[in-house]
Amino acid sequence: MRYFMELQYDGAAYFGWQRQPDVATVQGTIEQKLSMLRRVPTEIVGAGRTDTGVNASFYVAHFDSDTPIECAQLVYKLNKVLPADIAIMRIYEVEATKHARFDAREREYTYLLTPHKAPMRRFSAWHYAVELNVDEMNKAAAMLLEYDDFTSFAKLNSDNKTNICHIFHARWEVEADGTLRFTIRADRFLRNMVRAIVGTLVDVGRGRYSVADFEAIIRSRDLSRSSAGAPAVGLFLSDVRY
């Protein structure tokens, strides 16, 4: 039997999602607690990797069990033993062939940037106190939908078989308190891709690059042309669609 698990986490204390030896990761932490409660080694498979320090307001993983599970009870028990920065929202049975990673059609990331000191968002947004031209940032972001090779925003020495991604939505919005919210949806993302895109769009907003410059960076397929990646603190995996 296969079960899907929906969860949230604050990634500040973790070296990303994926299990690694000798360091704290979200996957490793959940597996340890899940195996302890079930009294049998239990591996989980996530919808995708998130990098060191990156958060998830909505994440999906799956695991298998030879025996039926009382889902609500397991959610309660897991939340009792997991650290405060990981929360299990729901566990439910799915078809045995359904896969948390390979069956995902779209993934959505959200990035928060605040132009003013915001104590309540110090662990969830990038404080960037420079005036930005959001209209120009959105014109540049629209260029992302016209291309599918994002080598210019792909981390070097990653194990990607391809740098091809299909972006369906990319847009900045300004919230009532002045916080800038960037939402981007695609079929897949490359390692460090969203942070590199955000960093480069911010440079468009501050006037370092024009919209034409941004498009030229995409077309160049050259990582050295893009800006430094935005800090992990403002990045959230916010949706996975099947």
C-alpha positions in Angstrom: 0.0 0.0 0.0 1.2 3.5 -0.8 0.5 6.6 1.2 0.9 10.3 0.3 2.0 12.7 3.0 1.4 16.5 2.8 3.6 18.6 5.0 5.2 22.0 5.6 8.7 22.9 6.9 10.9 25.8 7.8 14.2 24.9 6.1 16.5 27.2 8.1 17.9 24.3 10.2 18.3 21.8 7.4 20.7 21.1 4.6 17.8 20.8 2.2 15.2 18.1 1.7 17.3 15.2 0.5 18.8 12.7 3.0 22.6 13.1 3.5 25.0 11.5 5.8 26.0 13.3 9.0 23.9 16.5 8.4 20.3 17.3 9.3 17.8 17.1 6.3 14.1 17.2 6.2 13.8 13.8 4.6 16.2 12.2 7.0 14.4 13.7 10.0 11.0 12.5 9.0 12.2 9.0 8.0 13.9 8.6 11.4 10.6 9.5 13.3 8.4 7.6 11.0 10.5 4.5 11.2 10.6 4.8 15.0 6.8 5.1 15.3 6.1 2.2 12.8 8.9 0.1 14.2 10.1 -0.8 10.8 12.6 1.1 8.5 10.5 3.4 6.3 11.8 5.4 3.4 9.9 8.4 2.0 10.1 9.8 -1.5 9.6 13.5 -2.0 8.2 15.6 -4.8 11.6 17.1 -5.4 14.7 18.5 -3.8 14.8 21.8 -2.0 18.2 23.4 -1.3 19.8 24.3 2.1 17.6 26.8 3.9 14.7 26.7 1.5 11.2 26.3 3.0 8.0 24.5 1.9 4.5 25.8 2.7 3.2 22.7 0.8 5.2 19.6 0.1 4.2 16.1 -0.9 6.0 12.8 -0.2 5.1 9.1 -0.4 6.0 5.9 1.5 4.9 2.3 1.3 3.5 0.0 4.0 2.8 -3.7 4.0 0.0 -3.2 6.5 -2.9 -0.7 6.6 -2.3 2.6 8.4 -4.6 4.6 10.6 -3.7 7.9 8.8 -5.2 10.4 11.3 -3.5 8.7 14.2 -0.1 8.6 12.4 -0.4 12.3 11.6 -1.0 13.1 15.3 1.9 10.9 16.5 4.3 12.2 13.9 3.5 15.8 14.8 4.1 15.0 18.5 7.7 13.7 17.8 8.8 15.9 14.9 10.6 19.2 15.7 8.6 22.4 15.6 9.9 23.3 12.2 8.2 20.3 10.4 4.5 19.7 10.4 2.5 16.9 8.8 -0.8 18.1 7.5 -2.3 15.0 6.0 -1.6 11.3 5.1 -3.9 9.4 2.8 -3.8 6.2 0.7 -3.2 6.4 -3.0 -2.9 3.9 -5.9 0.3 1.8 -5.6 1.7 3.2 -8.8 1.3 6.9 -7.9 4.6 8.6 -7.4 5.1 11.8 -5.5 7.9 12.9 -7.8 7.4 11.5 -11.2 3.6 12.1 -11.3 3.8 15.7 -10.4 2.7 17.9 -13.4 3.5 21.3 -11.9 5.5 22.7 -9.0 5.1 26.2 -7.7 7.6 28.4 -5.8 7.0 31.6 -4.0 9.6 34.2 -3.1 9.0 37.0 -0.6 11.0 40.2 -0.5 10.4 43.0 1.9 11.7 46.5 1.3 11.5 47.5 5.0 12.5 46.0 8.3 9.9 43.4 9.1 10.5 41.5 12.4 7.7 39.0 11.8 9.2 38.1 8.4 12.8 38.0 9.4 13.0 34.2 8.8 10.6 34.2 5.8 11.6 37.1 3.5 14.6 38.8 2.0 15.0 42.2 3.5 16.1 44.3 0.5 15.9 48.0 1.2 16.4 49.3 -2.4 13.5 50.8 -4.5 12.6 48.4 -7.3 10.7 48.9 -10.5 8.2 46.1 -10.3 6.7 46.8 -13.8 10.1 46.2 -15.4 10.6 43.1 -13.3 7.3 41.7 -14.5 8.2 42.5 -18.1 11.4 40.6 -17.7 9.6 37.7 -15.9 7.2 37.4 -18.8 10.3 36.5 -21.0 10.7 33.3 -19.0 7.5 31.9 -20.6 9.0 32.3 -24.1 12.0 29.9 -23.5 12.6 26.4 -22.2 16.4 26.2 -21.8 17.4 27.7 -18.4 21.1 26.8 -18.4 21.8 30.5 -17.5 20.1 29.8 -14.1 21.3 26.3 -13.4 23.8 25.5 -10.7 27.1 24.3 -12.1 28.1 20.6 -11.6 24.5 19.5 -10.9 23.4 16.1 -12.1 20.7 17.4 -14.4 20.1 15.3 -17.5 18.6 18.3 -19.2 18.2 22.0 -18.4 14.9 22.1 -20.3 11.9 23.4 -18.2 8.5 24.7 -19.2 7.4 27.7 -17.2 3.7 28.4 -17.1 3.5 31.4 -14.8 6.0 34.0 -13.4 4.9 37.2 -11.9 5.6 39.7 -9.1 2.8 41.2 -6.9 3.0 43.9 -4.3 1.1 43.1 -1.0 -0.7 45.7 1.1 2.3 46.1 3.4 4.8 46.6 0.6 6.1 43.0 0.5 6.9 41.8 -3.0 5.7 38.3 -3.8 7.1 36.4 -6.8 5.2 33.3 -7.9 6.6 30.9 -10.5 5.1 27.6 -11.8 6.8 25.1 -14.1 6.8 21.4 -14.8 10.2 21.1 -13.2 13.0 23.3 -11.7 16.8 23.1 -11.8 18.9 23.3 -8.7 19.2 26.9 -7.5 17.1 28.0 -10.5 14.5 30.1 -8.8 16.9 31.9 -6.6 19.1 32.8 -9.6 16.0 34.0 -11.5 14.9 36.1 -8.5 18.4 37.6 -8.0 18.6 38.6 -11.7 15.0 40.0 -11.8 15.9 42.1 -8.7 18.8 43.5 -10.7 16.4 44.4 -13.4 14.2 46.2 -10.8 17.1 48.2 -9.5 18.2 49.2 -13.1 21.4 47.2 -13.4 19.8 45.2 -16.3 17.1 46.1 -18.9 14.4 43.8 -19.9 16.4 43.2 -23.2 19.4 42.4 -21.1 17.4 39.8 -19.1 16.2 38.1 -22.3 19.8 38.1 -23.6 20.9 36.4 -20.3 18.3 33.6 -20.9 19.4 33.2 -24.6 23.1 33.1 -23.7 22.8 29.8 -21.8 25.7 31.1 -19.7 25.5 31.0 -15.9 28.1 33.6 -15.5 25.8 36.2 -17.1 23.1 35.9 -14.4 23.2 37.5 -11.0 24.0 36.0 -7.7 21.2 33.9 -6.3 18.7 35.5 -3.9 19.0 34.3 -0.2 17.3 31.0 0.6 15.3 32.6 3.5 12.6 34.1 1.2 12.0 31.0 -0.9 9.1 28.5 -0.5 7.9 25.5 -2.4 4.2 26.5 -2.3 2.4 23.9 -4.4 2.7 20.6 -6.1 0.0 19.6 -8.6 -0.8 16.1 -9.9 
